[in-house]
Amino acid sequence: MRESALEFSDLWYYKPDGFDELSGVWPVRIGHNIAKPNYGNGPRQTPYCNMHFIREGKVQLFYGEQQVVLGEGDIFCKFPNTVYTYQIVPSEQTLRMAWITFDGQQARQILTMVGFAEDKPYLRNIDKDIEIELQQIFQWCKGNSRKQLMTMYSLMFRIFSKLLPDKDIELQQTPNDWVSKSLDFIHAYYSDKITVEDVAKYVRLHRTYLSKIFKKQVGMPPSHYLIKMRLDRGKQLLLESPLSVTEIALSVGYPDIYSFTRAFTRCFGVSPNSIRKQSGVEPR
């Protein structure tokens, strides 16, 4: 703990290495303080995302043309490259805060996901159990071993998780979102013998409704799209890879060479073996 004219504070700084930067978000600075009566900060901005947890006392936050008084159990955030000012509000309790500063491609999105907005950069009455994670993260963040850093990362994400709203965010999505998620799921798992029921379960829609909105946007039902995806990939492998027809059939989600050959011939008018001969690729 160090002392300045404004506060007692304990800070931990972290410089990410190449491994950290492969992730979507990484910590930059973690700390906590006990404010003195004249405590204040700003106006200033930083290039990072930041969350301040008010553990005791009150603080007045100024953002844009607005201001708000926050107290114990509230959080305010700072979006990168945006000017903020905050200062102590006299009260019976000493102002005590903790903060997590983080960066990365997903950093701003995380602030939005948990409920912050640039025109309302604060949350009230947060989960009291977050204090437990804060206490633990202060202990683990000061180590340099990979295990200590991984534990600190997991605690940071547990805090993010506790801030996520309880409401099912899928209810706020549009048909465009559902179809987009369906396509992503099919593209990722078509080779795993998934069915349209699996796709509908993933996007949390009834199969009939999903098929209706999917056909309207894509031009074919999801069942046909899934077959097309598998057969197009199978044809590509026949033309470019040395895999056998059986290996290709199993690789694109068919249970055996016979069902793959029937579907392939029905779609393209020629058998997989004919395509393989035309390609000139020698199977291994």
C-alpha distance (Angstrom), angle and dihedral (degrees) to the residues before:
residue distance angle dihedral
M1 . . .
R2 3.79 . .
E3 3.80 128.5 .
S4 3.80 129.9 -135.9
A5 3.80 133.5 167.3
L6 3.81 89.0 -87.7
E7 3.79 107.4 34.9
F8 3.76 154.1 -8.4
S9 3.81 105.8 -111.0
D10 3.79 141.7 175.8
L11 3.81 114.8 -157.0
W12 3.79 135.3 -176.7
Y13 3.80 120.1 -166.9
Y14 3.78 124.4 -162.2
K15 3.80 129.8 -165.6
P16 3.82 108.5 -159.8
D17 3.78 119.4 -132.8
G18 3.79 127.4 -148.7
F19 3.80 91.8 -82.4
D20 3.81 92.7 55.3
E21 3.80 92.2 48.1
L22 3.81 90.6 58.5
S23 3.81 87.1 69.5
G24 3.78 126.1 76.2
V25 3.79 96.5 -115.2
W26 3.80 136.9 15.4
P27 3.82 135.6 179.2
V28 3.79 121.4 -100.2
R29 3.80 103.3 174.9
I30 3.81 135.6 0.5
G31 3.78 124.6 -174.1
H32 3.78 151.3 135.3
N33 3.77 134.6 -146.2
I34 3.79 148.5 -169.4
A35 3.80 108.3 -137.7
K36 3.79 126.4 -139.3
P37 3.84 121.2 -136.4
N38 3.82 94.3 -92.9
Y39 3.81 95.0 47.1
G40 3.81 118.2 147.5
N41 3.79 140.8 142.0
G42 3.79 130.8 -155.0
P43 2.87 160.3 -58.1
R44 3.80 83.4 -129.5
Q45 3.77 144.0 117.8
T46 3.79 135.0 -144.9
P47 3.82 132.1 -158.0
Y48 3.83 91.2 -122.8
C49 3.79 140.3 73.5
N50 3.78 114.6 -106.1
M51 3.81 138.4 -173.1
H52 3.82 122.0 -162.4
F53 3.83 117.7 -161.5
I54 3.80 115.2 -157.2
R55 3.80 106.4 -143.8
E56 3.81 98.3 172.4
G57 3.81 137.3 -3.7
K58 3.78 129.5 17.9
V59 3.80 136.6 -70.8
Q60 3.79 133.0 -169.5
L61 3.81 114.7 -138.3
F62 3.81 122.4 -159.2
Y63 3.82 117.1 -162.3
G64 3.78 124.7 165.9
E65 3.80 106.6 -38.1
Q66 3.79 92.9 -28.6
Q67 3.78 138.0 82.9
V68 3.79 137.9 -170.2
V69 3.81 137.0 -173.4
L70 3.80 113.8 -130.8
G71 3.78 130.9 -171.2
E72 3.78 145.0 -175.9
G73 3.81 112.1 -29.7
D74 3.82 94.2 22.8
I75 3.81 128.0 112.4
F76 3.76 131.2 -156.8
C77 3.78 126.5 -168.6
K78 3.78 136.5 -154.4
F79 3.78 117.8 -142.7
P80 3.81 114.4 -146.9
N81 3.80 119.3 -87.9
T82 3.81 92.7 8.8
V83 3.81 122.6 120.2
Y84 3.81 118.1 -119.1
T85 3.79 135.9 170.1
Y86 3.78 127.1 -166.3
Q87 3.79 134.3 174.1
I88 3.75 141.2 176.3
V89 3.81 120.1 -85.9
P90 3.82 110.8 -147.5
S91 3.80 110.9 -112.3
E92 3.78 140.7 144.8
Q93 3.79 90.5 -91.1
T94 3.80 125.9 67.2
L95 3.80 112.5 -116.1
R96 3.81 110.6 -105.9
M97 3.79 121.2 175.6
A98 3.80 140.4 170.7
W99 3.78 127.3 -158.3
I100 3.78 142.4 -167.3
T101 3.80 119.0 -159.2
F102 3.80 116.8 -166.8
D103 3.78 142.1 169.2
G104 3.81 139.7 -165.7
Q105 3.78 140.9 100.7
Q106 3.81 91.9 -69.4
A107 3.81 96.8 42.4
R108 3.80 98.3 95.8
Q109 3.80 91.0 41.1
I110 3.81 90.3 54.6
L111 3.81 90.6 55.0
T112 3.80 89.1 52.4
M113 3.81 94.2 44.8
V114 3.79 93.7 54.9
G115 3.80 91.6 50.9
F116 3.80 109.6 -91.1
A117 3.81 121.5 132.2
E118 3.78 130.9 -177.6
D119 3.83 89.8 -116.4
K120 3.84 90.8 47.2
P121 3.82 108.7 26.9
Y122 3.80 97.4 172.3
L123 3.81 142.7 73.6
R124 3.78 126.6 -154.9
N125 3.80 132.3 -142.4
I126 3.78 98.5 7.5
D127 3.81 124.8 -168.2
K128 3.80 106.8 -67.9
D129 3.82 90.1 -144.3
I130 3.82 88.1 72.1
E131 3.80 86.9 79.4
I132 3.81 88.0 67.8
E133 3.81 91.4 55.0
L134 3.81 90.3 46.3
Q135 3.80 91.6 53.7
Q136 3.80 90.9 49.4
I137 3.79 95.5 45.1
F138 3.82 90.5 55.1
Q139 3.80 88.7 56.3
W140 3.80 97.4 46.5
C141 3.81 100.0 39.1
K142 3.80 93.7 69.6
G143 3.79 95.1 65.0
N144 3.78 125.2 88.9
S145 3.79 101.8 -155.5
R146 3.79 117.7 108.8
K147 3.81 90.1 -119.0
Q148 3.80 91.6 54.7
L149 3.80 91.4 47.3
M150 3.81 92.5 48.6
T151 3.80 90.5 50.0
M152 3.80 89.8 50.1
Y153 3.82 89.8 50.1
S154 3.81 91.2 51.3
L155 3.81 91.3 50.6
M156 3.80 90.7 49.9
F157 3.80 90.6 53.5
R158 3.80 91.6 45.8
I159 3.80 87.2 58.1
F160 3.82 90.4 50.1
S161 3.81 88.8 49.2
K162 3.81 93.7 51.9
L163 3.80 89.9 52.2
L164 3.81 94.0 54.4
P165 3.82 111.6 106.9
D166 3.80 117.7 -104.9
K167 3.79 92.6 -131.3
D168 3.78 115.8 100.6
I169 3.79 103.1 -105.0
E170 3.80 89.5 -157.0
L171 3.82 88.1 76.3
Q172 3.80 89.0 67.4
Q173 3.79 94.0 54.1
T174 3.80 126.7 104.8
P175 3.83 130.4 -135.7
N176 3.81 87.2 -98.9
D177 3.80 89.4 58.3
W178 3.81 93.2 48.2
V179 3.80 93.4 49.0
S180 3.79 91.5 46.3
K181 3.81 91.0 51.2
S182 3.81 90.0 47.1
L183 3.80 91.4 53.3
D184 3.80 91.3 47.8
F185 3.80 90.1 51.2
I186 3.81 93.7 48.3
H187 3.81 92.8 47.4
A188 3.79 90.9 50.4
Y189 3.81 100.1 43.3
Y190 3.82 109.1 23.0
S191 3.82 89.2 114.3
D192 3.83 92.5 56.8
K193 3.82 96.1 73.5
I194 3.79 92.4 -106.2
T195 3.81 120.6 171.1
V196 3.79 133.2 -149.2
E197 3.81 86.7 -100.9
D198 3.80 88.1 61.3
V199 3.81 90.8 50.5
A200 3.82 91.8 48.8
K201 3.79 91.0 48.3
Y202 3.80 90.7 50.5
V203 3.82 93.6 54.3
R204 3.84 91.6 36.7
L205 3.77 97.2 -122.6
H206 3.79 134.0 125.3
R207 3.81 109.9 -96.4
T208 3.81 93.3 -122.7
Y209 3.80 93.7 52.6
L210 3.79 92.4 44.9
S211 3.82 90.9 51.5
K212 3.80 90.4 50.8
I213 3.82 97.2 51.8
F214 3.82 92.2 37.6
K215 3.82 92.7 54.4
K216 3.80 91.1 46.6
Q217 3.82 92.5 55.0
V218 3.80 103.5 30.8
G219 3.81 100.0 33.1
M220 3.79 96.7 -120.9
P221 3.82 137.5 54.5
P222 3.80 117.7 -91.0
S223 3.81 90.2 -110.2
H224 3.81 90.9 59.8
Y225 3.79 92.0 43.4
L226 3.80 90.9 52.2
I227 3.81 91.2 51.4
K228 3.80 91.4 46.6
M229 3.81 90.8 49.4
R230 3.80 91.8 52.5
L231 3.80 95.5 44.8
D232 3.80 94.6 45.3
R233 3.78 89.5 51.3
G234 3.80 90.1 46.0
K235 3.80 91.2 52.7
Q236 3.80 90.7 49.0
L237 3.80 90.8 52.7
L238 3.80 91.5 48.0
L239 3.79 90.1 54.0
E240 3.79 98.7 41.5
S241 3.81 112.0 23.3
P242 3.83 134.8 63.5
L243 3.81 92.0 -134.0
S244 3.79 115.9 128.8
V245 3.80 119.3 -111.9
T246 3.80 89.7 -107.0
E247 3.81 91.6 52.0
I248 3.79 90.5 48.6
A249 3.80 92.4 49.1
L250 3.80 91.7 53.2
S251 3.82 91.9 42.3
V252 3.81 93.7 58.4
G253 3.80 96.9 46.8
Y254 3.80 105.1 -90.1
P255 3.81 118.0 131.6
D256 3.81 94.9 -136.3
I257 3.80 144.8 -4.8
Y258 3.80 93.3 -97.2
S259 3.81 97.9 60.1
F260 3.81 89.8 42.5
T261 3.82 92.4 51.0
R262 3.83 92.8 48.9
A263 3.81 93.2 49.2
F264 3.80 93.0 42.6
T265 3.82 94.4 50.0
R266 3.80 91.5 46.5
C267 3.82 90.6 51.9
F268 3.81 102.2 41.3
G269 3.81 102.7 23.6
V270 3.81 92.3 -123.8
S271 3.80 133.4 74.8
P272 3.81 125.0 -105.0
N273 3.81 89.0 -112.5
S274 3.80 90.2 56.4
I275 3.80 91.3 52.5
R276 3.78 90.2 47.5
K277 3.81 91.8 53.0
Q278 3.81 91.3 48.8
S279 3.80 91.1 51.6
G280 3.77 95.3 58.8
V281 3.82 90.0 -139.9
E282 3.77 112.8 141.1
P283 3.81 113.0 -136.6
R284 3.77 113.0 -127.8
